[in-house]
Amino acid sequence: MIGELEPIEGNWYCNLEKDQDFMVVDMKEKEGTVDIQFFDGDIEELEMEEWEEMDLEEIEPPDDWTGALGDMESDDRGFE
């Protein structure tokens, strides 16, 4: 599905070529960039052209999706 998925903040995707799961954390339309965060916490900024060239699949969040958010207090996760 190269170039078919729009980046939506908070949604999870899999880069099928690299078998990497990530979440879109920010879109900067004026700059034409998308910030993504991998499960291990690493953040990468992509140009929209790069996003459109990726072979992506929208996926469900991982069971423990807080891994991508680093050190988060349990109160901030929205569940007990």
PyMOL Python script that loads the backbone (N, CA, C, O; Angstrom):
from pymol import cmd

cmd.read_pdbstr("""\
ATOM      1  N   MET A   1       0.821  -1.184   0.000  1.00  0.00           N
ATOM      2  CA  MET A   1       0.000   0.000   0.000  1.00  0.00           C
ATOM      3  C   MET A   1       0.868   1.253   0.000  1.00  0.00           C
ATOM      4  O   MET A   1       0.659   2.150   0.817  1.00  0.00           O
ATOM      5  N   ILE A   2       1.814   1.322  -0.882  1.00  0.00           N
ATOM      6  CA  ILE A   2       2.733   2.448  -0.928  1.00  0.00           C
ATOM      7  C   ILE A   2       1.961   3.723  -1.251  1.00  0.00           C
ATOM      8  O   ILE A   2       1.248   3.806  -2.252  1.00  0.00           O
ATOM      9  N   GLY A   3       2.126   4.724  -0.367  1.00  0.00           N
ATOM     10  CA  GLY A   3       1.522   6.026  -0.571  1.00  0.00           C
ATOM     11  C   GLY A   3       0.024   6.108  -0.378  1.00  0.00           C
ATOM     12  O   GLY A   3      -0.560   7.161  -0.637  1.00  0.00           O
ATOM     13  N   GLU A   4      -0.623   5.047   0.065  1.00  0.00           N
ATOM     14  CA  GLU A   4      -2.077   5.049   0.171  1.00  0.00           C
ATOM     15  C   GLU A   4      -2.603   5.465   1.534  1.00  0.00           C
ATOM     16  O   GLU A   4      -3.758   5.876   1.640  1.00  0.00           O
ATOM     17  N   LEU A   5      -1.786   5.373   2.584  1.00  0.00           N
ATOM     18  CA  LEU A   5      -2.253   5.692   3.931  1.00  0.00           C
ATOM     19  C   LEU A   5      -1.823   7.093   4.343  1.00  0.00           C
ATOM     20  O   LEU A   5      -0.666   7.482   4.182  1.00  0.00           O
ATOM     21  N   GLU A   6      -2.778   7.835   4.874  1.00  0.00           N
ATOM     22  CA  GLU A   6      -2.480   9.153   5.416  1.00  0.00           C
ATOM     23  C   GLU A   6      -1.968   8.988   6.844  1.00  0.00           C
ATOM     24  O   GLU A   6      -2.467   8.136   7.580  1.00  0.00           O
ATOM     25  N   PRO A   7      -0.985   9.785   7.247  1.00  0.00           N
ATOM     26  CA  PRO A   7      -0.530   9.720   8.628  1.00  0.00           C
ATOM     27  C   PRO A   7      -1.565  10.355   9.553  1.00  0.00           C
ATOM     28  O   PRO A   7      -1.977  11.495   9.342  1.00  0.00           O
ATOM     29  N   ILE A   8      -1.977   9.620  10.565  1.00  0.00           N
ATOM     30  CA  ILE A   8      -2.949  10.112  11.536  1.00  0.00           C
ATOM     31  C   ILE A   8      -2.306  10.048  12.908  1.00  0.00           C
ATOM     32  O   ILE A   8      -1.883   8.984  13.360  1.00  0.00           O
ATOM     33  N   GLU A   9      -2.237  11.193  13.563  1.00  0.00           N
ATOM     34  CA  GLU A   9      -1.607  11.270  14.874  1.00  0.00           C
ATOM     35  C   GLU A   9      -2.274  10.304  15.846  1.00  0.00           C
ATOM     36  O   GLU A   9      -3.496  10.301  15.991  1.00  0.00           O
ATOM     37  N   GLY A  10      -1.462   9.484  16.509  1.00  0.00           N
ATOM     38  CA  GLY A  10      -1.956   8.507  17.472  1.00  0.00           C
ATOM     39  C   GLY A  10      -2.177   7.124  16.881  1.00  0.00           C
ATOM     40  O   GLY A  10      -2.350   6.162  17.630  1.00  0.00           O
ATOM     41  N   ASN A  11      -2.176   6.996  15.556  1.00  0.00           N
ATOM     42  CA  ASN A  11      -2.358   5.695  14.920  1.00  0.00           C
ATOM     43  C   ASN A  11      -1.024   4.967  14.785  1.00  0.00           C
ATOM     44  O   ASN A  11       0.036   5.583  14.670  1.00  0.00           O
ATOM     45  N   TRP A  12      -1.111   3.635  14.801  1.00  0.00           N
ATOM     46  CA  TRP A  12       0.056   2.766  14.663  1.00  0.00           C
ATOM     47  C   TRP A  12       0.116   2.202  13.255  1.00  0.00           C
ATOM     48  O   TRP A  12      -0.907   1.900  12.641  1.00  0.00           O
ATOM     49  N   TYR A  13       1.348   2.066  12.753  1.00  0.00           N
ATOM     50  CA  TYR A  13       1.592   1.558  11.413  1.00  0.00           C
ATOM     51  C   TYR A  13       2.769   0.587  11.455  1.00  0.00           C
ATOM     52  O   TYR A  13       3.587   0.618  12.375  1.00  0.00           O
ATOM     53  N   CYS A  14       2.838  -0.269  10.451  1.00  0.00           N
ATOM     54  CA  CYS A  14       3.982  -1.156  10.279  1.00  0.00           C
ATOM     55  C   CYS A  14       4.625  -0.825   8.939  1.00  0.00           C
ATOM     56  O   CYS A  14       3.952  -0.814   7.908  1.00  0.00           O
ATOM     57  N   ASN A  15       5.926  -0.554   8.956  1.00  0.00           N
ATOM     58  CA  ASN A  15       6.683  -0.398   7.727  1.00  0.00           C
ATOM     59  C   ASN A  15       6.987  -1.818   7.259  1.00  0.00           C
ATOM     60  O   ASN A  15       7.847  -2.490   7.829  1.00  0.00           O
ATOM     61  N   LEU A  16       6.291  -2.273   6.236  1.00  0.00           N
ATOM     62  CA  LEU A  16       6.387  -3.661   5.799  1.00  0.00           C
ATOM     63  C   LEU A  16       7.766  -4.018   5.251  1.00  0.00           C
ATOM     64  O   LEU A  16       8.195  -5.166   5.362  1.00  0.00           O
ATOM     65  N   GLU A  17       8.460  -3.054   4.667  1.00  0.00           N
ATOM     66  CA  GLU A  17       9.790  -3.318   4.127  1.00  0.00           C
ATOM     67  C   GLU A  17      10.800  -3.594   5.238  1.00  0.00           C
ATOM     68  O   GLU A  17      11.681  -4.440   5.081  1.00  0.00           O
ATOM     69  N   LYS A  18      10.675  -2.885   6.356  1.00  0.00           N
ATOM     70  CA  LYS A  18      11.631  -3.018   7.457  1.00  0.00           C
ATOM     71  C   LYS A  18      11.073  -3.799   8.639  1.00  0.00           C
ATOM     72  O   LYS A  18      11.787  -4.056   9.609  1.00  0.00           O
ATOM     73  N   ASP A  19       9.799  -4.179   8.564  1.00  0.00           N
ATOM     74  CA  ASP A  19       9.116  -4.874   9.656  1.00  0.00           C
ATOM     75  C   ASP A  19       9.273  -4.104  10.966  1.00  0.00           C
ATOM     76  O   ASP A  19       9.655  -4.664  11.994  1.00  0.00           O
ATOM     77  N   GLN A  20       8.965  -2.795  10.904  1.00  0.00           N
ATOM     78  CA  GLN A  20       9.065  -1.927  12.077  1.00  0.00           C
ATOM     79  C   GLN A  20       7.697  -1.332  12.379  1.00  0.00           C
ATOM     80  O   GLN A  20       7.021  -0.816  11.489  1.00  0.00           O
ATOM     81  N   ASP A  21       7.294  -1.411  13.649  1.00  0.00           N
ATOM     82  CA  ASP A  21       6.042  -0.806  14.093  1.00  0.00           C
ATOM     83  C   ASP A  21       6.336   0.557  14.692  1.00  0.00           C
ATOM     84  O   ASP A  21       7.342   0.740  15.377  1.00  0.00           O
ATOM     85  N   PHE A  22       5.450   1.516  14.429  1.00  0.00           N
ATOM     86  CA  PHE A  22       5.631   2.852  14.976  1.00  0.00           C
ATOM     87  C   PHE A  22       4.288   3.556  15.076  1.00  0.00           C
ATOM     88  O   PHE A  22       3.292   3.143  14.482  1.00  0.00           O
ATOM     89  N   MET A  23       4.298   4.645  15.858  1.00  0.00           N
ATOM     90  CA  MET A  23       3.116   5.462  16.044  1.00  0.00           C
ATOM     91  C   MET A  23       3.412   6.864  15.506  1.00  0.00           C
ATOM     92  O   MET A  23       4.518   7.376  15.679  1.00  0.00           O
ATOM     93  N   VAL A  24       2.434   7.477  14.863  1.00  0.00           N
ATOM     94  CA  VAL A  24       2.570   8.869  14.440  1.00  0.00           C
ATOM     95  C   VAL A  24       2.324   9.736  15.671  1.00  0.00           C
ATOM     96  O   VAL A  24       1.263   9.659  16.291  1.00  0.00           O
ATOM     97  N   VAL A  25       3.311  10.562  16.022  1.00  0.00           N
ATOM     98  CA  VAL A  25       3.178  11.395  17.218  1.00  0.00           C
ATOM     99  C   VAL A  25       2.930  12.867  16.888  1.00  0.00           C
ATOM    100  O   VAL A  25       2.461  13.617  17.744  1.00  0.00           O
ATOM    101  N   ASP A  26       3.237  13.290  15.666  1.00  0.00           N
ATOM    102  CA  ASP A  26       3.002  14.685  15.301  1.00  0.00           C
ATOM    103  C   ASP A  26       3.053  14.834  13.791  1.00  0.00           C
ATOM    104  O   ASP A  26       3.832  14.173  13.105  1.00  0.00           O
ATOM    105  N   MET A  27       2.205  15.717  13.298  1.00  0.00           N
ATOM    106  CA  MET A  27       2.230  16.084  11.881  1.00  0.00           C
ATOM    107  C   MET A  27       2.414  17.591  11.806  1.00  0.00           C
ATOM    108  O   MET A  27       1.701  18.353  12.459  1.00  0.00           O
ATOM    109  N   LYS A  28       3.369  17.999  11.012  1.00  0.00           N
ATOM    110  CA  LYS A  28       3.621  19.426  10.811  1.00  0.00           C
ATOM    111  C   LYS A  28       3.337  19.732   9.346  1.00  0.00           C
ATOM    112  O   LYS A  28       4.213  19.634   8.486  1.00  0.00           O
ATOM    113  N   GLU A  29       2.083  20.106   9.089  1.00  0.00           N
ATOM    114  CA  GLU A  29       1.666  20.318   7.703  1.00  0.00           C
ATOM    115  C   GLU A  29       2.431  21.449   7.032  1.00  0.00           C
ATOM    116  O   GLU A  29       2.795  21.334   5.862  1.00  0.00           O
ATOM    117  N   LYS A  30       2.682  22.544   7.754  1.00  0.00           N
ATOM    118  CA  LYS A  30       3.414  23.671   7.158  1.00  0.00           C
ATOM    119  C   LYS A  30       4.816  23.264   6.726  1.00  0.00           C
ATOM    120  O   LYS A  30       5.295  23.685   5.674  1.00  0.00           O
ATOM    121  N   GLU A  31       5.475  22.437   7.549  1.00  0.00           N
ATOM    122  CA  GLU A  31       6.827  21.983   7.229  1.00  0.00           C
ATOM    123  C   GLU A  31       6.822  20.769   6.305  1.00  0.00           C
ATOM    124  O   GLU A  31       7.842  20.445   5.697  1.00  0.00           O
ATOM    125  N   GLY A  32       5.678  20.099   6.199  1.00  0.00           N
ATOM    126  CA  GLY A  32       5.592  18.905   5.366  1.00  0.00           C
ATOM    127  C   GLY A  32       6.299  17.711   5.967  1.00  0.00           C
ATOM    128  O   GLY A  32       6.902  16.912   5.250  1.00  0.00           O
ATOM    129  N   THR A  33       6.225  17.584   7.323  1.00  0.00           N
ATOM    130  CA  THR A  33       6.905  16.476   7.984  1.00  0.00           C
ATOM    131  C   THR A  33       5.954  15.710   8.891  1.00  0.00           C
ATOM    132  O   THR A  33       4.906  16.212   9.295  1.00  0.00           O
ATOM    133  N   VAL A  34       6.351  14.480   9.199  1.00  0.00           N
ATOM    134  CA  VAL A  34       5.625  13.605  10.109  1.00  0.00           C
ATOM    135  C   VAL A  34       6.633  13.069  11.118  1.00  0.00           C
ATOM    136  O   VAL A  34       7.677  12.540  10.737  1.00  0.00           O
ATOM    137  N   ASP A  35       6.320  13.205  12.411  1.00  0.00           N
ATOM    138  CA  ASP A  35       7.161  12.629  13.456  1.00  0.00           C
ATOM    139  C   ASP A  35       6.587  11.279  13.841  1.00  0.00           C
ATOM    140  O   ASP A  35       5.396  11.154  14.125  1.00  0.00           O
ATOM    141  N   ILE A  36       7.446  10.271  13.848  1.00  0.00           N
ATOM    142  CA  ILE A  36       7.017   8.932  14.246  1.00  0.00           C
ATOM    143  C   ILE A  36       7.860   8.482  15.425  1.00  0.00           C
ATOM    144  O   ILE A  36       9.004   8.905  15.588  1.00  0.00           O
ATOM    145  N   GLN A  37       7.273   7.612  16.248  1.00  0.00           N
ATOM    146  CA  GLN A  37       7.995   7.064  17.400  1.00  0.00           C
ATOM    147  C   GLN A  37       7.888   5.556  17.368  1.00  0.00           C
ATOM    148  O   GLN A  37       6.797   4.990  17.301  1.00  0.00           O
ATOM    149  N   PHE A  38       9.043   4.918  17.416  1.00  0.00           N
ATOM    150  CA  PHE A  38       9.099   3.469  17.419  1.00  0.00           C
ATOM    151  C   PHE A  38       8.810   2.957  18.826  1.00  0.00           C
ATOM    152  O   PHE A  38       8.867   3.718  19.791  1.00  0.00           O
ATOM    153  N   PHE A  39       8.502   1.678  18.939  1.00  0.00           N
ATOM    154  CA  PHE A  39       8.161   1.079  20.223  1.00  0.00           C
ATOM    155  C   PHE A  39       9.256   1.271  21.265  1.00  0.00           C
ATOM    156  O   PHE A  39       8.967   1.401  22.455  1.00  0.00           O
ATOM    157  N   ASP A  40      10.513   1.290  20.823  1.00  0.00           N
ATOM    158  CA  ASP A  40      11.622   1.444  21.778  1.00  0.00           C
ATOM    159  C   ASP A  40      11.817   2.884  22.233  1.00  0.00           C
ATOM    160  O   ASP A  40      12.691   3.160  23.055  1.00  0.00           O
ATOM    161  N   GLY A  41      11.004   3.812  21.702  1.00  0.00           N
ATOM    162  CA  GLY A  41      11.061   5.203  22.129  1.00  0.00           C
ATOM    163  C   GLY A  41      11.784   6.136  21.174  1.00  0.00           C
ATOM    164  O   GLY A  41      11.672   7.355  21.302  1.00  0.00           O
ATOM    165  N   ASP A  42      12.524   5.586  20.217  1.00  0.00           N
ATOM    166  CA  ASP A  42      13.227   6.430  19.257  1.00  0.00           C
ATOM    167  C   ASP A  42      12.227   7.207  18.405  1.00  0.00           C
ATOM    168  O   ASP A  42      11.200   6.674  17.983  1.00  0.00           O
ATOM    169  N   ILE A  43      12.550   8.477  18.163  1.00  0.00           N
ATOM    170  CA  ILE A  43      11.694   9.341  17.355  1.00  0.00           C
ATOM    171  C   ILE A  43      12.432   9.674  16.068  1.00  0.00           C
ATOM    172  O   ILE A  43      13.644   9.890  16.067  1.00  0.00           O
ATOM    173  N   GLU A  44      11.677   9.711  14.965  1.00  0.00           N
ATOM    174  CA  GLU A  44      12.253  10.042  13.664  1.00  0.00           C
ATOM    175  C   GLU A  44      11.323  11.015  12.964  1.00  0.00           C
ATOM    176  O   GLU A  44      10.101  10.877  13.026  1.00  0.00           O
ATOM    177  N   GLU A  45      11.902  11.991  12.304  1.00  0.00           N
ATOM    178  CA  GLU A  45      11.113  12.934  11.518  1.00  0.00           C
ATOM    179  C   GLU A  45      11.238  12.560  10.045  1.00  0.00           C
ATOM    180  O   GLU A  45      12.341  12.404   9.520  1.00  0.00           O
ATOM    181  N   LEU A  46      10.086  12.420   9.389  1.00  0.00           N
ATOM    182  CA  LEU A  46      10.065  12.052   7.983  1.00  0.00           C
ATOM    183  C   LEU A  46       9.488  13.189   7.152  1.00  0.00           C
ATOM    184  O   LEU A  46       8.557  13.869   7.583  1.00  0.00           O
ATOM    185  N   GLU A  47      10.035  13.390   5.978  1.00  0.00           N
ATOM    186  CA  GLU A  47       9.415  14.284   5.004  1.00  0.00           C
ATOM    187  C   GLU A  47       8.186  13.559   4.446  1.00  0.00           C
ATOM    188  O   GLU A  47       8.170  12.330   4.374  1.00  0.00           O
ATOM    189  N   MET A  48       7.169  14.310   4.055  1.00  0.00           N
ATOM    190  CA  MET A  48       5.960  13.682   3.504  1.00  0.00           C
ATOM    191  C   MET A  48       6.298  12.808   2.291  1.00  0.00           C
ATOM    192  O   MET A  48       5.653  11.782   2.074  1.00  0.00           O
ATOM    193  N   GLU A  49       7.287  13.200   1.513  1.00  0.00           N
ATOM    194  CA  GLU A  49       7.687  12.388   0.362  1.00  0.00           C
ATOM    195  C   GLU A  49       8.190  11.013   0.811  1.00  0.00           C
ATOM    196  O   GLU A  49       7.922  10.000   0.165  1.00  0.00           O
ATOM    197  N   GLU A  50       8.925  10.997   1.933  1.00  0.00           N
ATOM    198  CA  GLU A  50       9.406   9.726   2.477  1.00  0.00           C
ATOM    199  C   GLU A  50       8.227   8.869   2.926  1.00  0.00           C
ATOM    200  O   GLU A  50       8.182   7.670   2.647  1.00  0.00           O
ATOM    201  N   TRP A  51       7.257   9.497   3.634  1.00  0.00           N
ATOM    202  CA  TRP A  51       6.068   8.784   4.100  1.00  0.00           C
ATOM    203  C   TRP A  51       5.359   8.133   2.917  1.00  0.00           C
ATOM    204  O   TRP A  51       4.992   6.960   2.977  1.00  0.00           O
ATOM    205  N   GLU A  52       5.170   8.882   1.859  1.00  0.00           N
ATOM    206  CA  GLU A  52       4.430   8.404   0.700  1.00  0.00           C
ATOM    207  C   GLU A  52       5.127   7.263  -0.022  1.00  0.00           C
ATOM    208  O   GLU A  52       4.475   6.481  -0.716  1.00  0.00           O
ATOM    209  N   GLU A  53       6.443   7.156   0.130  1.00  0.00           N
ATOM    210  CA  GLU A  53       7.207   6.085  -0.513  1.00  0.00           C
ATOM    211  C   GLU A  53       7.255   4.805   0.314  1.00  0.00           C
ATOM    212  O   GLU A  53       7.680   3.761  -0.180  1.00  0.00           O
ATOM    213  N   MET A  54       6.820   4.883   1.575  1.00  0.00           N
ATOM    214  CA  MET A  54       6.886   3.715   2.452  1.00  0.00           C
ATOM    215  C   MET A  54       5.740   2.749   2.157  1.00  0.00           C
ATOM    216  O   MET A  54       4.631   3.163   1.817  1.00  0.00           O
ATOM    217  N   ASP A  55       6.031   1.457   2.293  1.00  0.00           N
ATOM    218  CA  ASP A  55       5.018   0.404   2.158  1.00  0.00           C
ATOM    219  C   ASP A  55       4.465   0.153   3.556  1.00  0.00           C
ATOM    220  O   ASP A  55       5.077  -0.551   4.359  1.00  0.00           O
ATOM    221  N   LEU A  56       3.292   0.738   3.842  1.00  0.00           N
ATOM    222  CA  LEU A  56       2.738   0.739   5.192  1.00  0.00           C
ATOM    223  C   LEU A  56       1.446  -0.045   5.304  1.00  0.00           C
ATOM    224  O   LEU A  56       0.699  -0.217   4.342  1.00  0.00           O
ATOM    225  N   GLU A  57       1.216  -0.515   6.523  1.00  0.00           N
ATOM    226  CA  GLU A  57      -0.042  -1.147   6.884  1.00  0.00           C
ATOM    227  C   GLU A  57      -0.461  -0.564   8.230  1.00  0.00           C
ATOM    228  O   GLU A  57       0.348  -0.495   9.154  1.00  0.00           O
ATOM    229  N   GLU A  58      -1.710  -0.147   8.345  1.00  0.00           N
ATOM    230  CA  GLU A  58      -2.204   0.327   9.635  1.00  0.00           C
ATOM    231  C   GLU A  58      -2.417  -0.877  10.531  1.00  0.00           C
ATOM    232  O   GLU A  58      -2.981  -1.883  10.102  1.00  0.00           O
ATOM    233  N   ILE A  59      -1.963  -0.779  11.789  1.00  0.00           N
ATOM    234  CA  ILE A  59      -2.044  -1.903  12.720  1.00  0.00           C
ATOM    235  C   ILE A  59      -2.685  -1.458  14.030  1.00  0.00           C
ATOM    236  O   ILE A  59      -2.830  -0.266  14.299  1.00  0.00           O
ATOM    237  N   GLU A  60      -3.060  -2.437  14.828  1.00  0.00           N
ATOM    238  CA  GLU A  60      -3.555  -2.178  16.177  1.00  0.00           C
ATOM    239  C   GLU A  60      -2.357  -1.834  17.068  1.00  0.00           C
ATOM    240  O   GLU A  60      -1.251  -2.317  16.827  1.00  0.00           O
ATOM    241  N   PRO A  61      -2.567  -1.007  18.087  1.00  0.00           N
ATOM    242  CA  PRO A  61      -1.461  -0.712  19.005  1.00  0.00           C
ATOM    243  C   PRO A  61      -0.962  -2.006  19.660  1.00  0.00           C
ATOM    244  O   PRO A  61      -1.744  -2.929  19.886  1.00  0.00           O
ATOM    245  N   PRO A  62       0.332  -2.072  19.961  1.00  0.00           N
ATOM    246  CA  PRO A  62       0.848  -3.244  20.675  1.00  0.00           C
ATOM    247  C   PRO A  62       0.141  -3.397  22.021  1.00  0.00           C
ATOM    248  O   PRO A  62      -0.425  -2.437  22.545  1.00  0.00           O
ATOM    249  N   ASP A  63       0.176  -4.608  22.575  1.00  0.00           N
ATOM    250  CA  ASP A  63      -0.469  -4.857  23.867  1.00  0.00           C
ATOM    251  C   ASP A  63       0.020  -3.884  24.923  1.00  0.00           C
ATOM    252  O   ASP A  63      -0.783  -3.347  25.686  1.00  0.00           O
ATOM    253  N   ASP A  64       1.319  -3.651  24.979  1.00  0.00           N
ATOM    254  CA  ASP A  64       1.885  -2.702  25.936  1.00  0.00           C
ATOM    255  C   ASP A  64       2.391  -1.496  25.147  1.00  0.00           C
ATOM    256  O   ASP A  64       3.599  -1.285  25.038  1.00  0.00           O
ATOM    257  N   TRP A  65       1.478  -0.716  24.604  1.00  0.00           N
ATOM    258  CA  TRP A  65       1.836   0.411  23.756  1.00  0.00           C
ATOM    259  C   TRP A  65       2.567   1.513  24.503  1.00  0.00           C
ATOM    260  O   TRP A  65       3.124   2.411  23.873  1.00  0.00           O
ATOM    261  N   THR A  66       2.579   1.470  25.836  1.00  0.00           N
ATOM    262  CA  THR A  66       3.267   2.512  26.589  1.00  0.00           C
ATOM    263  C   THR A  66       4.776   2.400  26.461  1.00  0.00           C
ATOM    264  O   THR A  66       5.488   3.324  26.856  1.00  0.00           O
ATOM    265  N   GLY A  67       5.290   1.300  25.924  1.00  0.00           N
ATOM    266  CA  GLY A  67       6.729   1.164  25.724  1.00  0.00           C
ATOM    267  C   GLY A  67       7.274   2.280  24.856  1.00  0.00           C
ATOM    268  O   GLY A  67       8.404   2.725  25.056  1.00  0.00           O
ATOM    269  N   ALA A  68       6.495   2.733  23.903  1.00  0.00           N
ATOM    270  CA  ALA A  68       6.931   3.804  23.016  1.00  0.00           C
ATOM    271  C   ALA A  68       6.914   5.162  23.692  1.00  0.00           C
ATOM    272  O   ALA A  68       7.504   6.113  23.177  1.00  0.00           O
ATOM    273  N   LEU A  69       6.256   5.272  24.826  1.00  0.00           N
ATOM    274  CA  LEU A  69       6.118   6.562  25.481  1.00  0.00           C
ATOM    275  C   LEU A  69       7.105   6.763  26.615  1.00  0.00           C
ATOM    276  O   LEU A  69       7.033   7.762  27.330  1.00  0.00           O
ATOM    277  N   GLY A  70       8.014   5.839  26.785  1.00  0.00           N
ATOM    278  CA  GLY A  70       9.046   5.999  27.796  1.00  0.00           C
ATOM    279  C   GLY A  70       8.510   5.833  29.198  1.00  0.00           C
ATOM    280  O   GLY A  70       7.587   5.054  29.437  1.00  0.00           O
ATOM    281  N   ASP A  71       9.090   6.565  30.117  1.00  0.00           N
ATOM    282  CA  ASP A  71       8.705   6.472  31.527  1.00  0.00           C
ATOM    283  C   ASP A  71       7.427   7.257  31.758  1.00  0.00           C
ATOM    284  O   ASP A  71       7.441   8.483  31.868  1.00  0.00           O
ATOM    285  N   MET A  72       6.346   6.545  31.827  1.00  0.00           N
ATOM    286  CA  MET A  72       5.037   7.158  32.012  1.00  0.00           C
ATOM    287  C   MET A  72       4.448   6.630  33.298  1.00  0.00           C
ATOM    288  O   MET A  72       4.485   5.427  33.559  1.00  0.00           O
ATOM    289  N   GLU A  73       3.914   7.510  34.091  1.00  0.00           N
ATOM    290  CA  GLU A  73       3.268   7.096  35.322  1.00  0.00           C
ATOM    291  C   GLU A  73       2.002   6.315  35.002  1.00  0.00           C
ATOM    292  O   GLU A  73       1.312   6.632  34.033  1.00  0.00           O
ATOM    293  N   SER A  74       1.683   5.295  35.803  1.00  0.00           N
ATOM    294  CA  SER A  74       0.510   4.470  35.536  1.00  0.00           C
ATOM    295  C   SER A  74      -0.766   5.298  35.562  1.00  0.00           C
ATOM    296  O   SER A  74      -1.734   4.944  34.888  1.00  0.00           O
ATOM    297  N   ASP A  75      -0.796   6.397  36.325  1.00  0.00           N
ATOM    298  CA  ASP A  75      -1.976   7.263  36.363  1.00  0.00           C
ATOM    299  C   ASP A  75      -2.239   7.924  35.009  1.00  0.00           C
ATOM    300  O   ASP A  75      -3.382   8.262  34.700  1.00  0.00           O
ATOM    301  N   ASP A  76      -1.201   8.110  34.205  1.00  0.00           N
ATOM    302  CA  ASP A  76      -1.318   8.810  32.931  1.00  0.00           C
ATOM    303  C   ASP A  76      -1.740   7.889  31.782  1.00  0.00           C
ATOM    304  O   ASP A  76      -1.964   8.367  30.670  1.00  0.00           O
ATOM    305  N   ARG A  77      -1.848   6.617  32.022  1.00  0.00           N
ATOM    306  CA  ARG A  77      -2.136   5.667  30.946  1.00  0.00           C
ATOM    307  C   ARG A  77      -3.614   5.529  30.631  1.00  0.00           C
ATOM    308  O   ARG A  77      -3.963   4.950  29.602  1.00  0.00           O
ATOM    309  N   GLY A  78      -4.485   6.037  31.472  1.00  0.00           N
ATOM    310  CA  GLY A  78      -5.909   5.967  31.210  1.00  0.00           C
ATOM    311  C   GLY A  78      -6.553   4.684  31.708  1.00  0.00           C
ATOM    312  O   GLY A  78      -7.724   4.436  31.423  1.00  0.00           O
ATOM    313  N   PHE A  79      -5.820   3.869  32.442  1.00  0.00           N
ATOM    314  CA  PHE A  79      -6.374   2.667  33.036  1.00  0.00           C
ATOM    315  C   PHE A  79      -5.646   2.406  34.341  1.00  0.00           C
ATOM    316  O   PHE A  79      -4.592   2.985  34.605  1.00  0.00           O
ATOM    317  N   GLU A  80      -6.219   1.528  35.156  1.00  0.00           N
ATOM    318  CA  GLU A  80      -5.605   1.236  36.454  1.00  0.00           C
ATOM    319  C   GLU A  80      -5.021  -0.157  36.474  1.00  0.00           C
ATOM    320  O   GLU A  80      -4.461  -0.577  37.487  1.00  0.00           O
TER     321      GLU A  80
END
""", "prot")
cmd.dss("prot")
cmd.show_as("cartoon", "prot")
cmd.util.cbc("prot")
cmd.orient("prot")
